[in-house]
Amino acid sequence: MFFVRDNMRGLLGRRQQQQQLAGLLGGAREGHSGVLVVRGEPGIGKTALIDHLLDQAADFRVIRTSGAESEMELVYAGVQQVWAPLQESMGRLPKPQRGALEVALGISEGDGAPDPLLVGLALLTLLADASAGQPTICVIDDAHWVDLVSMQAFGFVARRLLADRIVMIFAARRPLPQLANLPELVLSALSERDARTLLTRLMPGRLSDRVRDSIIAESRGNPLALLELSRSLGPTELAGGYGLARAKSIPGRIEGSFVEQFNDLPAPTRTLCLIAAAEPTGEPSWLWAAAKFLAIDADAAAPAETAGLLSVDGRVRFRHPLVRSAIYGSAPLAERRRAHEALARAITGSTASDHRAWHRAHSLAGPDPEVADELVAAAEQARARGGTAAAAAFLAAAVDATPDDQPRARRALQAAQAKLDAGALDTATQLLTLATDLSDDESITARADLMRARLAWAARRGLDAPPLLLAAARRLTGIDAVLARDTYLEAVMSALIVGRFGADSAGSPVFIARAARRDISLDPHDTVDMLLQGLIVRLIDGYVPAAPLLREAIAQYVRETRTGTADPRWHDITNRVCLDVFDQDAYDFLATQQLEKQRAAGELTLASSSLSTYAGVCVTRGDFGAAEAALEEVQILAAATGTPPHLSIEPYLAAYRGQEKRCLDYVSATIEGASGRGEGTEVSVALYAAAILHNGLSHYPKALDASMSGLGDYDDVGMAGYLLTEAVEAAAYCGETSLATELLTRLRERAEASGTEVALGIAARSDALTGHSAEPDADFQTALLHLQRTPVAVYLARTHLVYGEWLRRANRRADARIQLRLGYDMFAKMGAQGFAARARRELQATGEAVHKPVKGTAVALTTQERQITSLAREGCTNSEIGAQLYISPRTVEWHLGRIFAKLGVTSRRELRGLSPELLV
């Protein structure tokens, strides 16, 4: 549109880019999806390049939408535009996907906000269904102006396309986080030669070289700037180049040209164009209804269409996005308000209430309590549909529309919380300032302090937030006892995460616990109070008196989880406490239950963290395959959402697998990242993994160094007991007898206070290891009895190993072989290569021949191929596999074809008959 076309070459100066896009069409025709982000400044030719592509796609179904700046706060507005031509396939969507999409679009109500990944998966399924009959191209123009949740859905779809006949093109002015790492084409300015050729074709009459050079320099190779200069300035005006004296930025110059064309239109046409510019959805019925309220008839569109500024058919479109912004920005404020008022009156129906409220807000000349209430209601609807950013925008608008200071201050607090939830930290801070400026009410200012503390934590999980949370908790004590209690627990949680980095600060866990003990009273029968009380005792009085209190709090939280009454806010801190008291049964139950609940509710976005925790459960159980599958799903979710994956369990799994370089790379990266963020607890987790690795590889001095570094001078709630376990083993094997004894004393004290099977088993094992036990044989037997009743298979196997090693040193070779063989077999089955090698060496030392496992004819499959194979062997359909792995059924079919070829089978039946050992 904005390039001069050459019949042989298409767009001037864009031959290479045209070929790149044409390649996407060719790939889609052959069954391979293609994605491209076309990026560049306004007027550089993104839309023109896409238009040229569509000219070559006559055999494709075209679905096209465009973002608009005024639409950015409307929840799922972009998805709605893409969904509209695909809605006939809604009945074929799996029920969870259909339900999520219907709630997102406001078609139906749900129990909660729809999961963004389910919405994205529904959109992927609809597009894949459309492409089954005809190759499909989906264009998202001006993606930088598409609402946030829609962009998340579009980014999800783009990352999951593979074997569908779909091309997805985005056009954007700047890099977008939702499209990070997708293939990108950055359009640069036209070369001077191409710009000169274009100008020669566009400008009437002859120009002097000096004038031509001035125009080219002014346009900076921007083709739309050249085009609009040619429209607005004739050769007489440009004689000598004097017409260029009013130079602006390129977008400003282009918009200025559009404004001049707009101002030449008749008054009714200008009003109609302004209504169209104010309503970004492009819905013609709304345009004409609003026009009718302003006594404008359909003939008013003709001059704008003749001028090439606007077209009205099945959808209202401007020639270029800058036309919309030029018209809206140049209109007087009173006229813009009148246009919004007409649109608010024109828009009817419950599904469009957010649009109506938005236009009413923009029509106001001053506060209006009725509109403010309507905006609050729209915010609730947006939140119910998953539009966190949209809800925040509506609440912020409600603040402006609220006349009285006190209600306005309260709404400013609500809006600040919504902005915090949406990640808009700067705006949230501004709203908090407004709230405290409007009111000196202690309740409002104390809550504002709490939110400032949460903002600090959201901005950087480091030393700043815990003392701020403590200060907020103190202020809330006499205002809202429950909120004060919750804030104290929140402060303790944040301080525990900061851990060793804040141990000596005014925001340390101990400092906060002392303040809580002094300032609040706790109910011994309330679960949250019991949890906080147990932590206060743990941090001030020590482990021994706290362990029974914490175990009781855990038991009550588990009971509430079983009945569905547990408060999910305290799930993570309860899990940490489970580790602290060695309550592996409760830890496993809570981790598994949370993941199952999120899956059942379709809360896939939240599942990433839960999957990581569950992977750790699987490692401890000795089910490394399940752990790896869970971590692979974490990676899939991260790729689908464009967010960093949770990697804290990766070094733990690598440690037990004996993968030295992989584990230590993860440990190093974790410590570096955690130190930069100020998250001391992550350092403890990483050093624990390093200690396991080195103990497994018989690198005992390194294991001792890692575990002692993890222990340091800080008692890490959750990790200290497990670090002690590794340190005792390493010290014993290093011959550090006095150190081993000291560490054992600390570990035994914890075990006796905890009383769990895991704690007692680990303590008995460690007692026997140190050489101080009067009856080490009996202690090893006791350890095995305890650990056999628990899910901690890795420690059970390790106990067989160290028991066997002790028996061999006691010259009881026959007995040693039994224990070493038990340990070796468990390690070999798990895939714990480091510990298996250690057990194998010990067995060989007893005189028993042990051969390394010989790899047979196993076929190497990719991560995703292994998952698809596993699900197909379980009897899952392509649709079911696709839903679980967040890909389309056609992509599943494509993968199965490759899997069949690799494995030499031709059917699912043959696939189910293969030995699992062949699938690695």
JOLIN-V434187 format. One record per pair of residues at least 24 apart in sequence whose ideal C-beta (glycine too) atoms are under 7 Angstrom apart, sorted by sequence separation. I is the first residue (numbers start at 0). J is the second residue. D is the distance in Angstrom with one decimal. If there is no record, write none. Layout:
# JOLIN-V434187
i->{I:I}
j->{J:J}
d->{D:D}
This chain:
# JOLIN-V434187
i->{96:97:154:157:191:194:201:271:353:487:553:867:871:78:79:96:150:197:201:224:231:270:286:336:352:465:468:591:627:760:827:151:194:217:227:230:336:371:374:391:408:411:428:445:448:449:512:513:526:529:590:607:626:662:663:683:703:720:743:759:760:779:796:799:816:819:823:142:150:198:202:210:213:353:390:391:427:512:549:702:703:867:20:75:96:137:142:143:197:201:206:221:224:231:267:271:283:336:352:353:465:487:557:867:75:92:135:141:142:143:210:214:217:224:227:271:286:371:391:408:445:464:465:509:526:553:560:587:607:623:720:740:756:760:796:816:122:126:134:135:136:137:138:139:140:143:203:204:210:213:219:223:370:371:391:407:408:424:445:508:509:526:549:550:606:607:618:662:699:703:739:775:796:815:864:868:13:24:188:189:194:203:206:209:268:272:283:412:419:549:557:687:694:740:816:863:867:16:20:24:92:119:136:143:188:202:267:271:283:391:398:465:487:550:553:557:560:623:683:690:703:756:757:115:119:123:130:142:188:189:281:367:368:387:388:404:405:424:445:526:603:615:618:623:659:699:700:756:761:768:792:812:864:17:21:118:122:130:268:275:281:366:368:387:404:409:412:416:419:424:546:611:614:618:647:654:684:687:691:694:699:736:757:764:800:807:812:864:13:130:268:281:366:395:405:408:412:415:419:462:484:650:680:683:687:690:694:115:119:123:127:272:360:366:442:460:461:465:483:583:604:611:615:655:871:10:88:91:115:119:265:272:356:363:441:449:456:469:607:608:611:618:647:651:654:659:724:731:764:797:800:804:807:10:264:412:419:462:574:607:614:650:654:657:680:687:727:731:767:796:800:803:807:860:872:116:126:264:462:466:488:527:530:657:683:690:871:872:78:85:88:275:360:466:655:728:10:81:85:88:465:473:654:724:727:860:2:9:264:462:469:476:527:530:727:868:1:82:476:484:488:491:530:858:78:85:462:484:487:858:2:469:473:0:1:260:465:0:261:276:484:260:293:292:0:276:277:868:276:289:292:273:289:292:865:272:273:81:289:273:285:288:277:860:857:858:285:857:859:273:277:285:855:856:273:277:857:257:261:274:278:257:261:273:277:254:258:274:77:253:257:261:274:60:77:76:254:75:78:250:254:258:74:77:60:62:71:73:75:76:77:59:70:72:74:75:78:59:60:61:62:63:64:65:66:71:58:59:65:66:68:70:77:59:63:66:67:66:66:56:492:495:49:49:46:223:28:27:49:49:34:46:45:34:32:32:32:31:32:37:41:30:37:40:32:33:34:35:36:37:38:30:36:38:695:27:579:696:27:579:655:695:27:578:581:695:697:45:575:579:692:24:36:44:575:695:23:43:36:38:36:39:34:35:36:37:38:39:34:35:37:19:16:16:620:619:621:581:619:620:621:580:582:581:583:619:656:657:580:621:656:657:581:655:656:657:12:500:581:12:43:44:42:141:500:537:657:42:497:499:12:40:42:497:498:11:42:496:497:498:499:496:11:495:498:11:3:3:3:587:76:621:543:546:583:584:623:42:542:546:583:623:69:583:621:40:41:70:543:69:70:542:42:502:41:67:499:499:461:462:498:460:461:459:460:498:459:460:2:1:495:1:1:631:631:148:148:628:147:146:106:105:639:635:635:65:67:68:112:115:112:113:112:113:46:112:74:105:41:73:73:103:102:103:73:74:75:74:74:75:74:74:72:73:72:72:179:177:176:158:159:158:117:155:155:117:114:116:154:114:116:114:115:151:114:99:95:116:116:163:161:159:163:159:162:163:162:161:162:161:127:127:120:127:124:123:120:116:93:93}
j->{120:121:178:181:215:218:225:295:377:511:577:891:895:103:104:121:175:222:226:249:256:295:311:361:377:490:493:616:652:785:852:177:220:243:253:256:362:397:400:417:434:437:454:471:474:475:538:539:552:555:616:633:652:688:689:709:729:746:769:785:786:805:822:825:842:845:849:169:177:225:229:237:240:380:417:418:454:539:576:729:730:894:48:103:124:165:170:171:225:229:234:249:252:259:295:299:311:364:380:381:493:515:585:895:104:121:164:170:171:172:239:243:246:253:256:300:315:400:420:437:474:493:494:538:555:582:589:616:636:652:749:769:785:789:825:845:152:156:164:165:166:167:168:169:170:173:233:234:240:243:249:253:400:401:421:437:438:454:475:538:539:556:579:580:636:637:648:692:729:733:769:805:826:845:894:898:44:55:219:220:225:234:237:240:299:303:314:443:450:580:588:718:725:771:847:894:898:48:52:56:124:151:168:175:220:234:299:303:315:423:430:497:519:582:585:589:592:655:715:722:735:788:789:148:152:156:163:175:221:222:314:400:401:420:421:437:438:457:478:559:636:648:651:656:692:732:733:789:794:801:825:845:897:51:55:152:156:164:302:309:315:400:402:421:438:443:446:450:453:458:580:645:648:652:681:688:718:721:725:728:733:770:791:798:834:841:846:898:48:165:303:316:401:430:440:443:447:450:454:497:519:685:715:718:722:725:729:151:155:159:163:308:396:402:478:496:497:501:519:619:640:647:651:691:907:47:125:128:152:156:302:309:393:400:478:486:493:506:644:645:648:655:684:688:691:696:761:768:801:834:837:841:844:48:302:450:457:500:612:645:652:688:692:695:718:725:765:769:805:834:838:841:845:898:910:155:165:303:501:505:527:566:569:696:722:729:910:911:118:125:128:315:400:506:695:768:51:122:126:129:506:514:695:765:768:901:44:51:306:504:511:518:569:572:769:910:44:125:519:527:531:534:573:901:122:129:506:528:531:902:47:514:518:46:47:306:511:47:308:323:531:308:341:341:50:326:327:918:327:341:344:326:342:345:918:326:327:137:345:330:342:345:335:918:916:917:345:917:919:334:338:346:916:917:335:339:919:321:325:338:342:322:326:338:342:321:325:341:145:321:325:329:342:129:146:146:324:146:149:321:325:329:146:149:133:135:144:146:148:149:150:133:144:146:148:149:152:134:135:136:137:138:139:140:141:146:134:135:141:142:144:146:153:136:140:143:144:144:145:136:572:575:138:140:140:319:134:134:168:170:157:170:170:160:160:161:162:162:163:168:172:162:169:172:165:166:167:168:169:170:171:164:171:174:831:164:716:833:165:717:793:833:166:717:720:834:837:186:716:720:833:166:178:186:717:837:166:186:181:183:182:185:181:182:183:184:185:186:182:184:186:184:184:186:790:790:792:753:791:792:793:753:755:755:757:793:830:831:755:796:831:832:757:831:832:833:189:677:758:190:221:222:221:320:679:716:836:222:677:679:193:221:223:678:679:193:224:678:679:680:682:680:196:680:683:197:197:200:201:790:280:825:748:752:789:790:829:249:749:753:790:830:277:791:829:249:250:279:752:279:280:752:253:713:253:279:711:713:676:677:713:676:677:676:677:715:677:678:222:222:716:223:226:862:866:385:386:866:388:389:350:350:885:884:885:320:323:324:382:385:383:384:384:385:319:385:353:384:321:353:354:384:384:385:357:381:384:384:385:386:386:389:388:389:389:392:641:641:641:638:639:639:601:639:640:603:601:603:641:602:604:603:604:640:604:601:601:639:640:887:886:885:889:886:889:890:890:890:893:893:887:888:882:889:887:887:885:885:878:882}
d->{5.5:6.6:5.6:5.7:6.3:6.7:6.3:5.5:4.8:6.9:5.8:6.2:6.5:6.6:5.6:3.8:6.6:6.3:6.2:5.0:4.6:5.8:7.0:6.9:6.1:5.5:6.0:6.8:6.8:3.2:6.6:5.6:5.0:5.6:5.1:6.1:4.9:4.7:6.1:3.6:4.6:6.8:6.2:6.7:5.7:6.7:4.0:6.2:6.5:6.3:5.0:5.4:5.4:6.2:6.8:5.1:3.8:6.9:5.2:4.8:3.8:6.8:5.1:6.9:6.5:6.9:6.9:4.5:4.2:5.6:5.2:5.4:4.5:6.2:5.2:4.6:5.9:5.3:5.1:3.8:5.6:5.0:6.9:4.7:6.0:6.7:6.3:4.7:5.5:3.8:6.4:5.0:5.8:5.8:5.0:4.5:5.9:6.4:6.4:6.0:4.8:4.3:5.3:6.5:6.0:5.6:6.6:6.4:4.3:5.1:6.9:7.0:5.8:5.7:3.7:6.0:5.5:3.8:7.0:4.0:4.0:5.2:4.2:5.0:4.7:5.7:6.3:5.1:4.6:6.4:5.3:5.9:4.7:6.8:3.8:5.1:5.5:6.6:4.0:5.1:4.4:4.9:4.9:4.8:4.7:5.8:6.8:3.9:4.6:5.4:6.2:5.6:4.8:4.5:4.5:5.6:3.8:5.6:5.1:5.0:6.5:5.5:6.8:5.5:6.7:6.7:6.8:4.8:4.9:5.5:4.6:6.3:5.6:5.3:6.0:5.6:6.7:6.2:5.6:4.2:6.4:5.9:6.8:6.1:4.9:5.4:6.9:6.4:6.7:5.3:6.2:5.9:6.0:6.0:5.4:6.6:6.6:6.0:4.6:5.7:5.7:6.9:6.9:6.2:2.7:6.7:4.2:7.0:5.7:6.4:6.9:6.1:6.5:6.4:5.0:6.8:5.7:6.9:4.5:6.9:7.0:4.8:5.0:6.1:4.1:4.7:4.9:6.2:6.2:6.0:4.3:5.4:6.7:5.1:4.2:4.6:5.8:6.2:5.5:6.1:6.9:4.6:5.5:6.6:6.4:4.2:5.8:4.8:6.3:5.9:6.8:4.6:6.9:6.3:6.2:5.2:5.4:4.2:4.6:6.3:4.3:5.5:6.0:4.6:6.2:6.6:5.7:6.3:6.2:5.7:5.3:3.8:4.6:5.2:6.5:4.5:6.3:5.8:6.3:5.6:4.8:6.9:5.5:4.9:6.5:6.1:6.6:5.3:6.0:4.9:5.2:6.4:6.1:6.8:6.9:5.3:6.4:5.6:6.0:6.0:6.0:6.0:6.3:4.1:5.6:3.8:5.9:5.1:3.2:5.6:4.7:6.7:4.4:3.7:5.3:6.2:6.4:6.3:6.1:6.9:6.7:6.4:6.0:6.4:5.7:6.4:5.3:6.1:6.5:5.8:5.8:5.9:6.8:6.1:6.1:5.9:5.8:6.3:6.8:5.4:5.2:6.0:5.6:4.9:4.1:6.5:5.3:4.6:6.7:6.6:6.7:5.5:6.2:6.5:5.1:6.9:6.2:6.4:6.9:5.7:7.0:3.8:3.9:5.6:6.9:6.7:4.4:5.3:6.8:7.0:5.2:6.1:5.6:6.7:6.0:6.3:5.6:6.0:5.1:5.1:6.7:6.6:6.3:6.4:6.8:6.8:5.9:5.0:6.8:4.3:4.7:5.0:6.2:3.7:7.0:6.0:5.4:6.7:7.0:6.8:3.2:6.7:6.9:6.5:6.4:6.7:6.0:5.7:6.7:6.0:5.2:5.1:6.1:6.8:6.7:6.8:6.0:7.0:6.1:6.8:4.9:5.6:6.6:5.2:6.3:5.8:6.4:6.7:6.4:5.6:5.2:6.0:6.2:6.7:4.6:5.7:6.5:4.8:6.6:4.7:6.6:6.2:5.3:4.4:5.4:4.4:6.3:5.7:4.1:3.9:5.4:6.0:4.6:6.3:6.5:5.3:6.9:6.5:4.1:5.2:6.4:3.5:6.5:6.3:6.3:5.9:5.4:5.3:6.4:6.2:4.5:5.7:6.6:6.8:7.0:5.6:4.4:6.2:6.8:4.8:5.3:5.0:5.3:4.9:6.2:5.4:5.0:6.4:4.1:5.4:3.9:7.0:6.6:6.0:5.7:5.1:6.5:6.8:4.6:6.5:3.9:4.7:6.4:3.1:4.7:6.6:5.8:5.7:5.6:6.4:6.9:6.9:6.7:6.7:5.9:5.6:5.4:4.9:4.6:5.4:4.7:4.3:6.0:4.0:4.2:5.4:6.6:6.2:5.0:6.0:4.9:6.4:6.9:4.7:7.0:6.8:5.4:3.3:3.7:5.5:5.0:6.8:5.7:6.8:6.0:7.0:5.8:4.7:5.9:6.1:4.6:6.4:4.1:6.0:3.6:5.6:6.7:6.6:5.0:6.5:6.2:6.1:6.8:6.3:4.8:4.8:4.8:5.5:4.6:4.9:5.3:5.8:6.4:7.0:6.9:4.8:5.1:4.7:6.3:4.9:6.1:3.3:4.9:4.4:6.2:4.4:5.5:6.2:6.3:6.6:6.7:6.4:5.1:5.8:4.2:6.4:4.8:4.7:5.3:6.0:6.8:6.2:5.6:5.3:4.6:5.0:5.0:3.5:5.9:5.7:6.6:6.3:6.1:7.0:5.2:6.8:3.3:5.1:5.4:5.3:5.5:4.6:5.4:4.6:4.9:5.8:5.9:6.6:6.6:6.8:6.5:3.7:4.3:4.8:5.8:2.7:4.6:5.1:3.8:6.5:5.9:5.2:4.8:5.1:4.4:6.5:6.9:6.8:5.7:3.8:3.6:6.9:3.0:6.8:2.7:5.6:5.6:5.6:5.7:4.4:6.7:5.2:6.4:6.4:6.7:5.7:5.4:4.8:7.0:5.6:6.7:6.8:6.3:3.9:5.7:6.9:5.4:6.3:5.4:4.9:5.7:4.7:6.9:5.5:4.5:6.8:4.6:3.7:4.3:4.9:6.9:5.9:5.2:5.0:6.7:3.1:6.2:4.2:6.2:5.5:6.5:5.6:2.9:6.8:6.5:5.9:7.0:5.7:5.5:5.3:5.5:4.8:5.4:5.0:6.4:5.9:5.6:6.4:4.5:6.7:6.9:4.5:5.2:6.4:6.0:6.9:6.5:6.6:6.5:6.1:6.0:6.7:6.5:4.8:6.7:3.9:6.8:6.0:5.7:6.0:6.6:5.4:6.0:5.8:6.7:4.6:6.4:5.1:6.9:6.7:2.7:3.8:6.7:6.1:5.2:3.6:5.3:5.8:6.4:5.5:6.1:5.5:4.8:5.0:6.6:6.1:4.7:3.8:5.4:5.2:5.3:5.1:5.4:7.0:5.6:5.9:5.0:6.4:6.9:5.3:6.8:5.5:5.0:5.1:5.4:6.4:4.5:4.5:3.3:6.7:3.7:6.8:6.7:5.6:6.5:5.7:5.9:6.8:6.5:5.8}
